[in-house]
Every structure is written in C-alpha cells, then in structure tokens.
C-alpha cells in the first residue's frame, strides 16, 4: 500500500493515474510541453474548449502533486506563470505516446 495525500493506493500505477488522470491534465501538460512557460490566458488560448475554472482547478492539482510550478510576480496587475517541474518534464514521452495512440485510435474508429 502507498499512502499519498491522505489516500491509499494499491500500487504505483494507481498513484500515477491519480496524479495525471484528471480529465484535462494531459491537455494542460501537453500545452506546457509546447511552450515551457505559460500564463493562464495562454493556456486558455491553447485549450479553448476548457473553461477557465476547470483549467485553474486542474493546474492547482498538478501544482499540489509537484508536476507544475506556479510563479507569482509581485506586480500590479498580478502576473502568474506556469511551467513543468523536473518530474513534470518526465511526462514528455508519456504524453507523446498518448497523443500518437489517440491519432491511431481515431483513424481506426472514424471509418
């Protein structure tokens, strides 16, 4: 058993799915892999079908799990930037493979 954030997981695969398995988390990580540092408005432009509230919620969860780093600059108006942490950057091959599989899957079912 693995205890993480007051939850118990049978194995590390369950833990990994808990961390990156949110509905839009892979899309947000993909965005941050395209451009290493993004502001919220830039993420919204890259993912126009996701509302701001959901993006913020998913970013907070990714930040809590140390996948995303949030930097707040003490200026007016507030400036906040998001970037992947080192462990977040390790998701690159996983996200690439998920995107490639999604393309293959779509091609197999669209006919």
Secondary structure, DSSP 4 states (H G I P E B T S, - for coil): -EEETTEEESSHHHHHHHHH-STTHHHHHHHHHHSSEEEHHHHHHHTTTS-HHHHHHHHHHHHHTTSEEEEEES-SS-EEEEEE-HHHHTTHHHHHHHHHHHHHHHHHH--
